[in-house]
């Protein structure tokens, strides 16, 4: 397979995950404003721009890894696919199905997968690992926010 076709496949996969996640959170802004918020919670309008930047960085990472590995079944790329799945699933779990506890478990698993991915990526491309850093920070922050919202809103988040 050509390197350009590999790039295209990975970018489309990452974009598809962003779309699936956004469909799961289509009513997120409304639901988010119904929740009792911690004082440090960001305004709803910040999430879209942040995720746009992070998904762009994820696509760059995927392409950089593909350039070095050239194997869609490589364990590092499988970890990439798993983190995409967990990321997309979280939006549905939290914002659509209102399952705070399962959302927190999903984020915890996502963080674990990201740690593995960052370590593995560092061995073959330290830049890719570094590009995942802001994503890791944001997901960790989202986990703290998920926990805080879940604890403060037991009537709205199971």
C-alpha positions as CSV (number, residue, x, y, z in Angstrom):
1,X,0.0,0.0,0.0
2,X,1.3,3.5,-0.8
3,X,2.2,5.8,2.0
4,X,-0.3,8.4,0.8
5,X,-3.2,5.9,0.9
6,X,-2.2,4.9,4.4
7,X,-2.2,8.6,5.4
8,X,-5.7,9.0,3.8
9,X,-7.1,6.0,5.6
10,X,-5.8,7.1,9.0
11,X,-7.0,10.7,8.6
12,X,-10.4,9.5,7.5
13,X,-10.6,7.1,10.5
14,X,-9.6,9.9,12.9
15,X,-12.2,12.2,11.3
16,X,-14.9,9.5,11.4
17,X,-14.2,9.1,15.2
18,X,-14.5,12.9,15.7
19,X,-17.8,12.8,13.8
20,X,-19.2,9.9,15.8
21,X,-18.1,11.5,19.0
22,X,-19.7,14.8,18.0
23,X,-23.0,13.0,17.1
24,X,-23.0,11.5,20.6
25,X,-22.6,14.9,22.1
26,X,-24.9,16.9,19.8
27,X,-27.0,18.0,22.9
28,X,-24.0,18.3,25.2
29,X,-24.1,22.0,25.6
30,X,-27.7,21.9,26.8
31,X,-27.1,19.0,29.1
32,X,-23.8,20.4,30.4
33,X,-25.5,23.6,31.5
34,X,-28.1,21.6,33.5
35,X,-25.3,20.1,35.6
36,X,-24.0,21.6,38.8
37,X,-20.5,22.7,37.8
38,X,-17.3,22.9,39.8
39,X,-15.8,26.4,39.9
40,X,-13.0,25.3,37.5
41,X,-15.3,23.9,34.8
42,X,-14.7,25.4,31.4
43,X,-17.6,27.1,29.5
44,X,-19.3,24.8,27.0
45,X,-18.0,26.7,24.0
46,X,-14.4,25.8,24.7
47,X,-14.8,22.0,24.0
48,X,-15.3,22.2,20.2
49,X,-12.2,24.2,19.4
50,X,-10.1,22.2,21.8
51,X,-11.2,18.9,20.3
52,X,-10.7,20.2,16.8
53,X,-7.0,20.9,17.6
54,X,-6.6,17.6,19.4
55,X,-8.1,15.5,16.6
56,X,-5.8,17.3,14.2
57,X,-2.8,16.4,16.3
58,X,-4.1,12.8,16.6
59,X,-4.3,12.5,12.8
60,X,-0.7,13.9,12.5
61,X,0.5,11.3,15.1
62,X,-1.3,8.5,13.2
63,X,0.4,9.6,9.9
64,X,3.8,9.9,11.5
65,X,3.5,6.4,13.0
66,X,2.2,4.9,9.8
67,X,5.2,6.5,8.0
68,X,7.5,4.6,10.3
69,X,5.6,1.3,10.8
70,X,3.8,0.8,7.4
71,X,1.6,-1.9,9.1
72,X,-2.0,-1.2,10.0
73,X,-1.9,-4.3,12.4
74,X,1.1,-3.1,14.3
75,X,0.4,-3.1,18.1
76,X,1.2,0.7,18.3
77,X,-1.4,1.4,15.6
78,X,-3.8,-1.0,17.3
79,X,-3.4,1.1,20.5
80,X,-4.1,4.2,18.4
81,X,-7.4,2.6,17.2
82,X,-8.4,1.6,20.7
83,X,-7.9,5.1,22.0
84,X,-10.0,6.4,19.1
85,X,-12.8,4.0,20.0
86,X,-12.7,4.9,23.7
87,X,-12.6,8.6,22.9
88,X,-15.6,8.4,20.6
89,X,-17.5,6.1,23.0
90,X,-17.1,8.5,25.9
91,X,-19.2,11.2,24.3
92,X,-22.1,8.8,23.9
93,X,-21.7,7.3,27.3
94,X,-21.6,10.6,29.2
95,X,-23.6,13.1,27.1
96,X,-26.1,10.9,25.4
97,X,-26.7,8.1,27.9
98,X,-25.8,10.1,31.0
99,X,-23.7,7.4,32.6
100,X,-21.2,9.2,34.7
101,X,-19.7,6.1,36.3
102,X,-19.2,4.3,33.0
103,X,-17.8,7.6,31.5
104,X,-15.2,7.7,34.3
105,X,-14.2,4.1,33.7
106,X,-13.9,4.8,30.0
107,X,-11.7,7.8,30.6
108,X,-9.6,5.8,33.0
109,X,-9.1,3.1,30.4
110,X,-8.4,5.8,27.7
111,X,-5.7,7.3,29.9
112,X,-4.1,3.8,30.4
113,X,-4.1,3.2,26.7
114,X,-2.7,6.7,26.0
115,X,0.2,6.1,28.4
116,X,1.0,2.8,26.6
117,X,0.7,4.6,23.2
118,X,2.9,7.5,24.3
119,X,5.6,5.1,25.6
120,X,5.5,2.9,22.5
121,X,5.4,5.9,20.2
122,X,8.4,7.5,22.0
123,X,10.5,4.5,21.0
124,X,10.1,5.1,17.3
125,X,9.1,8.7,17.1
126,X,9.5,11.0,20.1
127,X,7.7,13.8,18.3
128,X,4.5,11.7,18.0
129,X,4.7,11.0,21.7
130,X,5.1,14.7,22.4
131,X,2.1,15.5,20.2
132,X,0.0,13.2,22.3
133,X,0.9,15.2,25.4
134,X,-1.8,17.9,25.2
135,X,-4.3,15.2,24.4
136,X,-3.3,13.3,27.5
137,X,-3.6,16.4,29.6
138,X,-7.0,17.2,28.2
139,X,-8.3,13.7,28.7
140,X,-7.0,13.7,32.3
141,X,-8.7,17.0,32.9
142,X,-11.9,15.6,31.4
143,X,-11.6,12.6,33.8
144,X,-11.4,15.0,36.8
145,X,-14.4,16.9,35.4
146,X,-16.3,13.7,34.7
147,X,-15.8,12.6,38.3
148,X,-16.7,16.0,39.7
149,X,-19.9,16.3,37.6
150,X,-20.9,12.7,38.4
151,X,-20.5,13.3,42.2
152,X,-22.3,16.6,42.1
153,X,-25.2,15.4,40.0
154,X,-26.3,11.9,41.0
155,X,-29.9,12.7,39.9
156,X,-28.7,13.3,36.3
157,X,-25.7,11.1,36.0
158,X,-26.0,7.4,36.9
